[in-house]
Amino acid sequence: MIGWRARIGFLVPPGNPTVEPEMMQLAVPGVSLHFTRMVAHGVTGSLHGQEERNRTQIEHLDECAALLAMVHPTVMVMAHTATSYTLGRTGEAQTIERIERDTGIRFITAFGSVAAALTHLGIERVAIGTPYGDQATAQCEAHMNSYGFEVVARGRLKEVTNIYDETPERAYRLGREVDCPEAQAVFLSGVGMPTLATLQSLEQDLGKPVISSASAMMWNALRVAKVAAPLLGFGRLLAGDYDALSRAR
């Protein structure tokens, strides 16, 4: 049977070329990965119109989730961090509850996975780096605060023309730029900017946990699916011992 341990479904923004290859790097034997595209209008990956694209994705999210549910995944992941910033904490919780009720399938978000990962690691103070514009970066900080985390530093990539053209090297430099002594961990937001190749090096160089939306959402999806599969080379979160499976909601 395809996905004999679990099936993980991802709702991916249109135009995003990063989610599938990064998630496939984290493929676990017996766990199958399935992808569908969300609906959004405008220039994909552009900082201009990002909020409008987020709202379009929210408007069509239920129908896209219903399509993905047809492959009977164990868990579905909304693979777009900034959509949570538009929803806000209450809207995010309501969306999760509604889709789980309608599909009967566990539904998690990229940002909800970040919050779960930071809690799992015992992090309270975090530095955040984004590839977004000023507004979305401020939304990221506000959403982080609403979950009870203290943002002690924040920064954004400069001269971004399209998020989907960014590189792991730029993500690495961003992580170094936003880090500060007060931060217990560094969080790189966004699933369009490639991050997996940077996490291990950043952790070694900074001496603290570094997580991204990508690493957190796979960690959480496996956790919720109750699949114990440490993954080496992508930071301590994914290499963890998974003794806390009972923490899955």
C-alpha positions as CSV (number, residue, x, y, z in Angstrom):
1,M,0.0,0.0,0.0
2,I,1.2,3.5,-0.8
3,G,2.0,5.2,2.4
4,W,1.9,2.1,4.6
5,R,3.1,4.1,7.6
6,A,1.4,7.3,6.8
7,R,0.4,9.7,4.0
8,I,1.1,13.4,4.4
9,G,-0.7,15.9,2.2
10,F,0.5,19.4,1.5
11,L,-1.5,22.4,0.3
12,V,1.0,24.4,-1.7
13,P,0.8,28.0,-3.0
14,P,0.6,28.2,-6.8
15,G,4.0,29.0,-8.3
16,N,5.9,27.7,-5.3
17,P,8.8,25.5,-6.6
18,T,10.3,24.9,-3.2
19,V,7.9,22.8,-1.1
20,E,7.9,19.6,-3.1
21,P,11.7,19.2,-3.4
22,E,12.4,20.2,0.2
23,M,9.8,17.8,1.6
24,M,11.1,15.0,-0.7
25,Q,14.5,15.6,0.9
26,L,12.8,14.6,4.2
27,A,11.0,11.6,2.8
28,V,10.7,8.7,5.3
29,P,10.4,5.1,4.2
30,G,6.8,4.0,4.3
31,V,5.5,7.6,4.3
32,S,4.1,8.9,1.1
33,L,3.9,12.6,0.2
34,H,1.0,14.1,-1.7
35,F,0.6,17.7,-3.0
36,T,-2.1,20.0,-4.3
37,R,-2.1,23.6,-5.3
38,M,-4.1,26.3,-3.5
39,V,-5.8,29.1,-5.4
40,A,-4.3,32.5,-5.5
41,H,-4.2,35.4,-8.1
42,G,-1.5,37.8,-9.0
43,V,2.3,37.5,-9.5
44,T,3.4,34.5,-7.5
45,G,6.4,35.0,-5.2
46,S,6.2,38.8,-5.5
47,L,6.2,41.0,-2.4
48,H,3.6,43.1,-4.0
49,G,0.0,41.8,-3.5
50,Q,1.1,39.2,-1.0
51,E,-1.8,40.0,1.4
52,E,-4.3,39.8,-1.4
53,R,-3.0,36.4,-2.5
54,N,-3.2,35.2,1.1
55,R,-6.8,36.2,1.3
56,T,-7.6,34.4,-2.0
57,Q,-6.0,31.2,-0.6
58,I,-8.1,31.5,2.5
59,E,-11.3,31.9,0.4
60,H,-10.6,28.7,-1.5
61,L,-8.9,26.7,1.2
62,D,-11.8,24.4,2.1
63,E,-12.3,23.3,-1.5
64,C,-8.6,22.7,-2.0
65,A,-8.5,20.7,1.3
66,A,-11.4,18.6,0.1
67,L,-9.5,17.7,-3.1
68,L,-6.4,16.7,-1.1
69,A,-8.6,14.7,1.2
70,M,-9.4,12.4,-1.7
71,V,-6.0,10.6,-1.3
72,H,-6.9,9.9,2.3
73,P,-3.9,11.4,4.0
74,T,-3.2,10.8,7.6
75,V,-2.5,14.5,8.1
76,M,-2.8,17.6,5.8
77,V,-0.5,20.5,6.0
78,M,-1.2,24.1,4.9
79,A,2.3,24.7,3.5
80,H,2.2,28.5,3.6
81,T,3.3,30.4,6.7
82,A,2.1,33.9,5.8
83,T,-1.5,32.7,5.4
84,S,-1.5,32.1,9.1
85,Y,-0.4,35.7,9.6
86,T,-3.4,36.9,7.7
87,L,-5.8,34.6,9.5
88,G,-4.6,35.6,13.0
89,R,-4.5,33.1,15.9
90,T,-8.3,32.9,16.2
91,G,-8.9,32.6,12.5
92,E,-6.2,30.0,12.3
93,A,-7.8,27.9,15.0
94,Q,-11.3,28.2,13.5
95,T,-9.9,27.1,10.1
96,I,-8.2,24.1,11.5
97,E,-11.4,23.1,13.4
98,R,-13.6,23.5,10.4
99,I,-11.5,21.6,8.0
100,E,-10.9,18.7,10.4
101,R,-14.6,18.6,11.0
102,D,-15.5,18.6,7.3
103,T,-12.8,16.1,6.2
104,G,-12.3,13.9,9.2
105,I,-8.5,14.4,8.7
106,R,-6.0,16.0,11.0
107,F,-5.1,19.4,9.6
108,I,-2.0,21.5,10.7
109,T,-0.4,24.7,9.5
110,A,3.2,25.6,8.8
111,F,3.1,28.3,11.5
112,G,1.2,26.1,14.0
113,S,4.0,23.6,13.5
114,V,6.6,26.3,14.2
115,A,4.8,27.2,17.5
116,A,4.7,23.5,18.4
117,A,8.4,23.1,17.6
118,L,9.5,26.1,19.6
119,T,7.5,24.8,22.6
120,H,9.0,21.3,22.2
121,L,12.5,22.8,22.3
122,G,11.6,24.9,25.3
123,I,12.1,28.2,23.4
124,E,10.6,31.5,24.7
125,R,12.8,34.1,23.1
126,V,13.3,34.0,19.3
127,A,14.9,35.9,16.5
128,I,13.0,35.9,13.2
129,G,14.1,36.3,9.7
130,T,11.8,36.6,6.7
131,P,11.9,37.1,2.9
132,Y,8.8,39.3,3.1
133,G,8.1,43.0,3.0
134,D,7.8,45.2,6.0
135,Q,4.0,44.5,6.5
136,A,4.2,40.8,6.4
137,T,7.3,40.7,8.6
138,A,5.5,42.8,11.2
139,Q,2.5,40.4,10.9
140,C,5.0,37.5,11.6
141,E,6.2,39.1,14.8
142,A,2.6,39.9,15.9
143,H,1.5,36.3,15.3
144,M,4.5,35.0,17.1
145,N,3.7,37.2,20.1
146,S,0.1,36.0,20.1
147,Y,1.4,32.5,20.7
148,G,3.3,33.8,23.7
149,F,6.8,33.9,22.2
150,E,9.0,37.0,22.7
151,V,10.6,38.3,19.5
152,V,13.9,39.7,20.5
153,A,15.1,40.5,17.0
154,R,13.7,40.5,13.5
155,G,15.0,41.2,10.0
156,R,14.1,40.7,6.4
157,L,16.0,39.9,3.2
158,K,16.8,43.0,1.3
159,E,16.4,43.5,-2.5
160,V,13.9,40.6,-2.9
161,T,12.4,40.6,-6.3
162,N,10.7,37.2,-6.0
163,I,10.8,34.9,-3.0
164,Y,11.0,31.9,-5.2
165,D,14.3,33.1,-6.7
166,E,16.0,33.1,-3.3
167,T,18.8,30.8,-2.3
168,P,20.0,28.8,0.7
169,E,23.1,31.0,0.8
170,R,20.9,34.1,1.3
171,A,18.8,32.3,3.9
172,Y,22.0,31.4,5.8
173,R,23.1,35.0,5.8
174,L,19.7,36.2,7.0
175,G,19.9,33.8,9.9
176,R,23.3,35.1,10.9
177,E,22.1,38.7,10.6
178,V,19.0,38.4,12.8
179,D,20.7,36.3,15.6
180,C,21.5,38.0,18.8
181,P,22.6,36.9,22.3
182,E,19.1,37.2,23.8
183,A,17.6,34.8,21.2
184,Q,17.3,31.2,22.3
185,A,16.6,30.1,18.8
186,V,16.4,31.5,15.2
187,F,13.3,31.1,13.1
188,L,13.4,31.5,9.3
189,S,9.8,32.1,8.1
190,G,8.4,31.1,4.7
191,V,8.3,27.9,2.7
192,G,9.2,29.6,-0.6
193,M,12.7,30.5,0.5
194,P,14.9,27.4,0.5
195,T,16.2,26.7,4.0
196,L,16.8,23.0,4.6
197,A,20.4,23.2,3.3
198,T,21.3,25.9,5.8
199,L,19.9,24.7,9.1
200,Q,22.7,22.4,10.2
201,S,25.4,24.9,9.4
202,L,23.5,27.7,11.1
203,E,23.1,25.7,14.2
204,Q,26.7,24.8,14.3
205,D,27.8,28.4,13.7
206,L,25.3,30.0,16.0
207,G,25.3,27.4,18.8
208,K,21.5,27.4,19.1
209,P,18.5,25.8,17.5
210,V,17.5,27.1,14.0
211,I,14.2,26.1,12.6
212,S,12.3,27.0,9.4
213,S,8.8,26.7,8.3
214,A,9.8,23.7,6.2
215,S,11.6,21.8,8.9
216,A,8.9,22.5,11.5
217,M,6.0,21.4,9.3
218,M,7.6,18.0,8.4
219,W,8.5,17.5,12.0
220,N,5.0,18.2,13.1
221,A,3.4,16.2,10.4
222,L,5.4,13.1,11.3
223,R,4.7,13.7,15.0
224,V,0.9,14.0,14.4
225,A,1.0,10.9,12.2
226,K,2.9,9.1,15.0
227,V,5.8,8.2,12.8
228,A,9.1,8.1,14.7
229,A,11.8,8.9,12.1
230,P,14.7,11.0,13.2
231,L,16.3,12.8,10.2
232,L,19.9,13.8,10.4
233,G,21.6,16.8,8.8
234,F,18.7,19.3,9.1
235,G,19.1,20.6,12.6
236,R,18.3,19.2,16.1
237,L,14.5,19.5,15.7
238,L,14.3,16.9,13.0
239,A,17.1,14.8,14.6
240,G,15.2,14.6,17.9
241,D,14.3,11.5,19.8
242,Y,10.5,11.8,19.3
243,D,9.8,10.6,22.9
244,A,7.1,13.2,23.1
245,L,4.7,11.6,20.6
246,S,1.9,12.0,23.2
247,R,2.2,15.8,22.8
248,A,0.6,15.6,19.4
249,R,-2.8,17.3,19.6
